[in-house]
Amino acid sequence: MISFDDRHGPEDAAPATAYPRLSVPGWYRDAKLGVFVHWGLYSVPAWADVLDRHDVTAENAYARHQYAEWYANTVRIEGSPTRERHERLYGVGHSYEDFADDWDPAADAVPGIVDLARRAGARYVVPTTKHHDGFCLWDSATTPFTAAHRGPGRDLIAEFAEAVREAGLRLGLYYSGAHDWHASEFPPLTSNDELFALRRNDEAFAGFAVSQLRELISRFAPDVLWNDIDWPDAGKYSGPDSLQELFRGYLDAVPDGVVNDRWGVPAHGVLTREYQDIETVQDEVFESTRGLGLSFGCNADESTDHALDGTALIRLLVDVVSKNGNLLINVGPRADGSIPELQARALEELGEWLGRHGTAIYGTRPWCHEAVRTPPPGVRFTLGASADGGEVLHALLLYPAAGPVELDLEVSAAIRELVDVSAAEGAGLVGQRVVLTLAGASGPVGTVALPVR
């Protein structure tokens, strides 16, 4: 997947010094887990081509796109499975934008989604406000192509803001900055090169985008401002509607707000990594994001063969947190707002595990010793606070049922520098090697708390 933190341009646009400092606040580093919510017109057809992907190549990957939220693009590609299925089910004259009148979310959909996020142990929730299809889930003055004026007849982002904050969680908002296929006349995207080339960069579109984000900031004061793919180039120069002025206004409104890295400018807050395995402990805070299955938007064809179960999800969270990351795991609700069972079950199992082991996750920091920069097989480490104000090294065993874990000499020496192993429950020595043991261990991940001297 593409990383965006080093994608900058044009060359003569505003330099890094023109931007305010985009730091990563403590609340975000403590939170560790967020729930992404991809819900929109694409949730009505709820489909992407995933059943047999053995013949997907770089040349046909966009016609065979695995992301259901890309339906508006994929359906326009001649000969794509999505287009063939769409015409068979809905008829040749039914456009993607006709789904705006077909979408009818349940009245209690948003509180139900947020409650699942809360039970999963999430500390923040990030719904999509506008995806690449241009359909706005809030009541915007910039366009009538909104949930408030079409089928739903409601301001769904206002509902999210109320429900998220009533649940005691932080609110993030996703926004598609570079692409708005409703407000553009480009052909469908068929390659990664076109992903960046076929987008509007004119001053009018940059003004439109900044106006929409200013509406969202003014109305909802989001704790996270999560942009996708890039930003119109005309908005990267100096001026009252520039991106740097937008950031200043946002941080004035939300001083501890978080900005991500997908703006195409030489300034970023938290790094994003989409469907990527991070191998080592990172120096910079990052956010790992992915769907529970192969898609972000709901895909009715996804099954347990495509999705993380509870055990895999718990291990993913542990791995990400130990490497200096947050996990932004996505749910893709059905059109009515209900969550597919395979997604809900995994999130509920995650919440149950966090209820028992959350002290090894929330509020922790990575252990950055060079001996564990690449973590040993089957073990991850975090550093957290103890109840008496001291510090604890948490050893998280990814496969506790496999029995005791004997660490190599280098890792063992690093642990012995910090911990009196002979006095630590769940740890011992075999010669100079540290052995981690969980009596009667079961479950997806076990934890051993080692008090730091």
Summary of the structure (lengths in Angstrom):
residues: 453
radius of gyration: 23.0
end to end distance: 41.7
largest distance: 74.9
contacts: 1526
relative contact order: 0.14
helix: 34%
strand: 17%
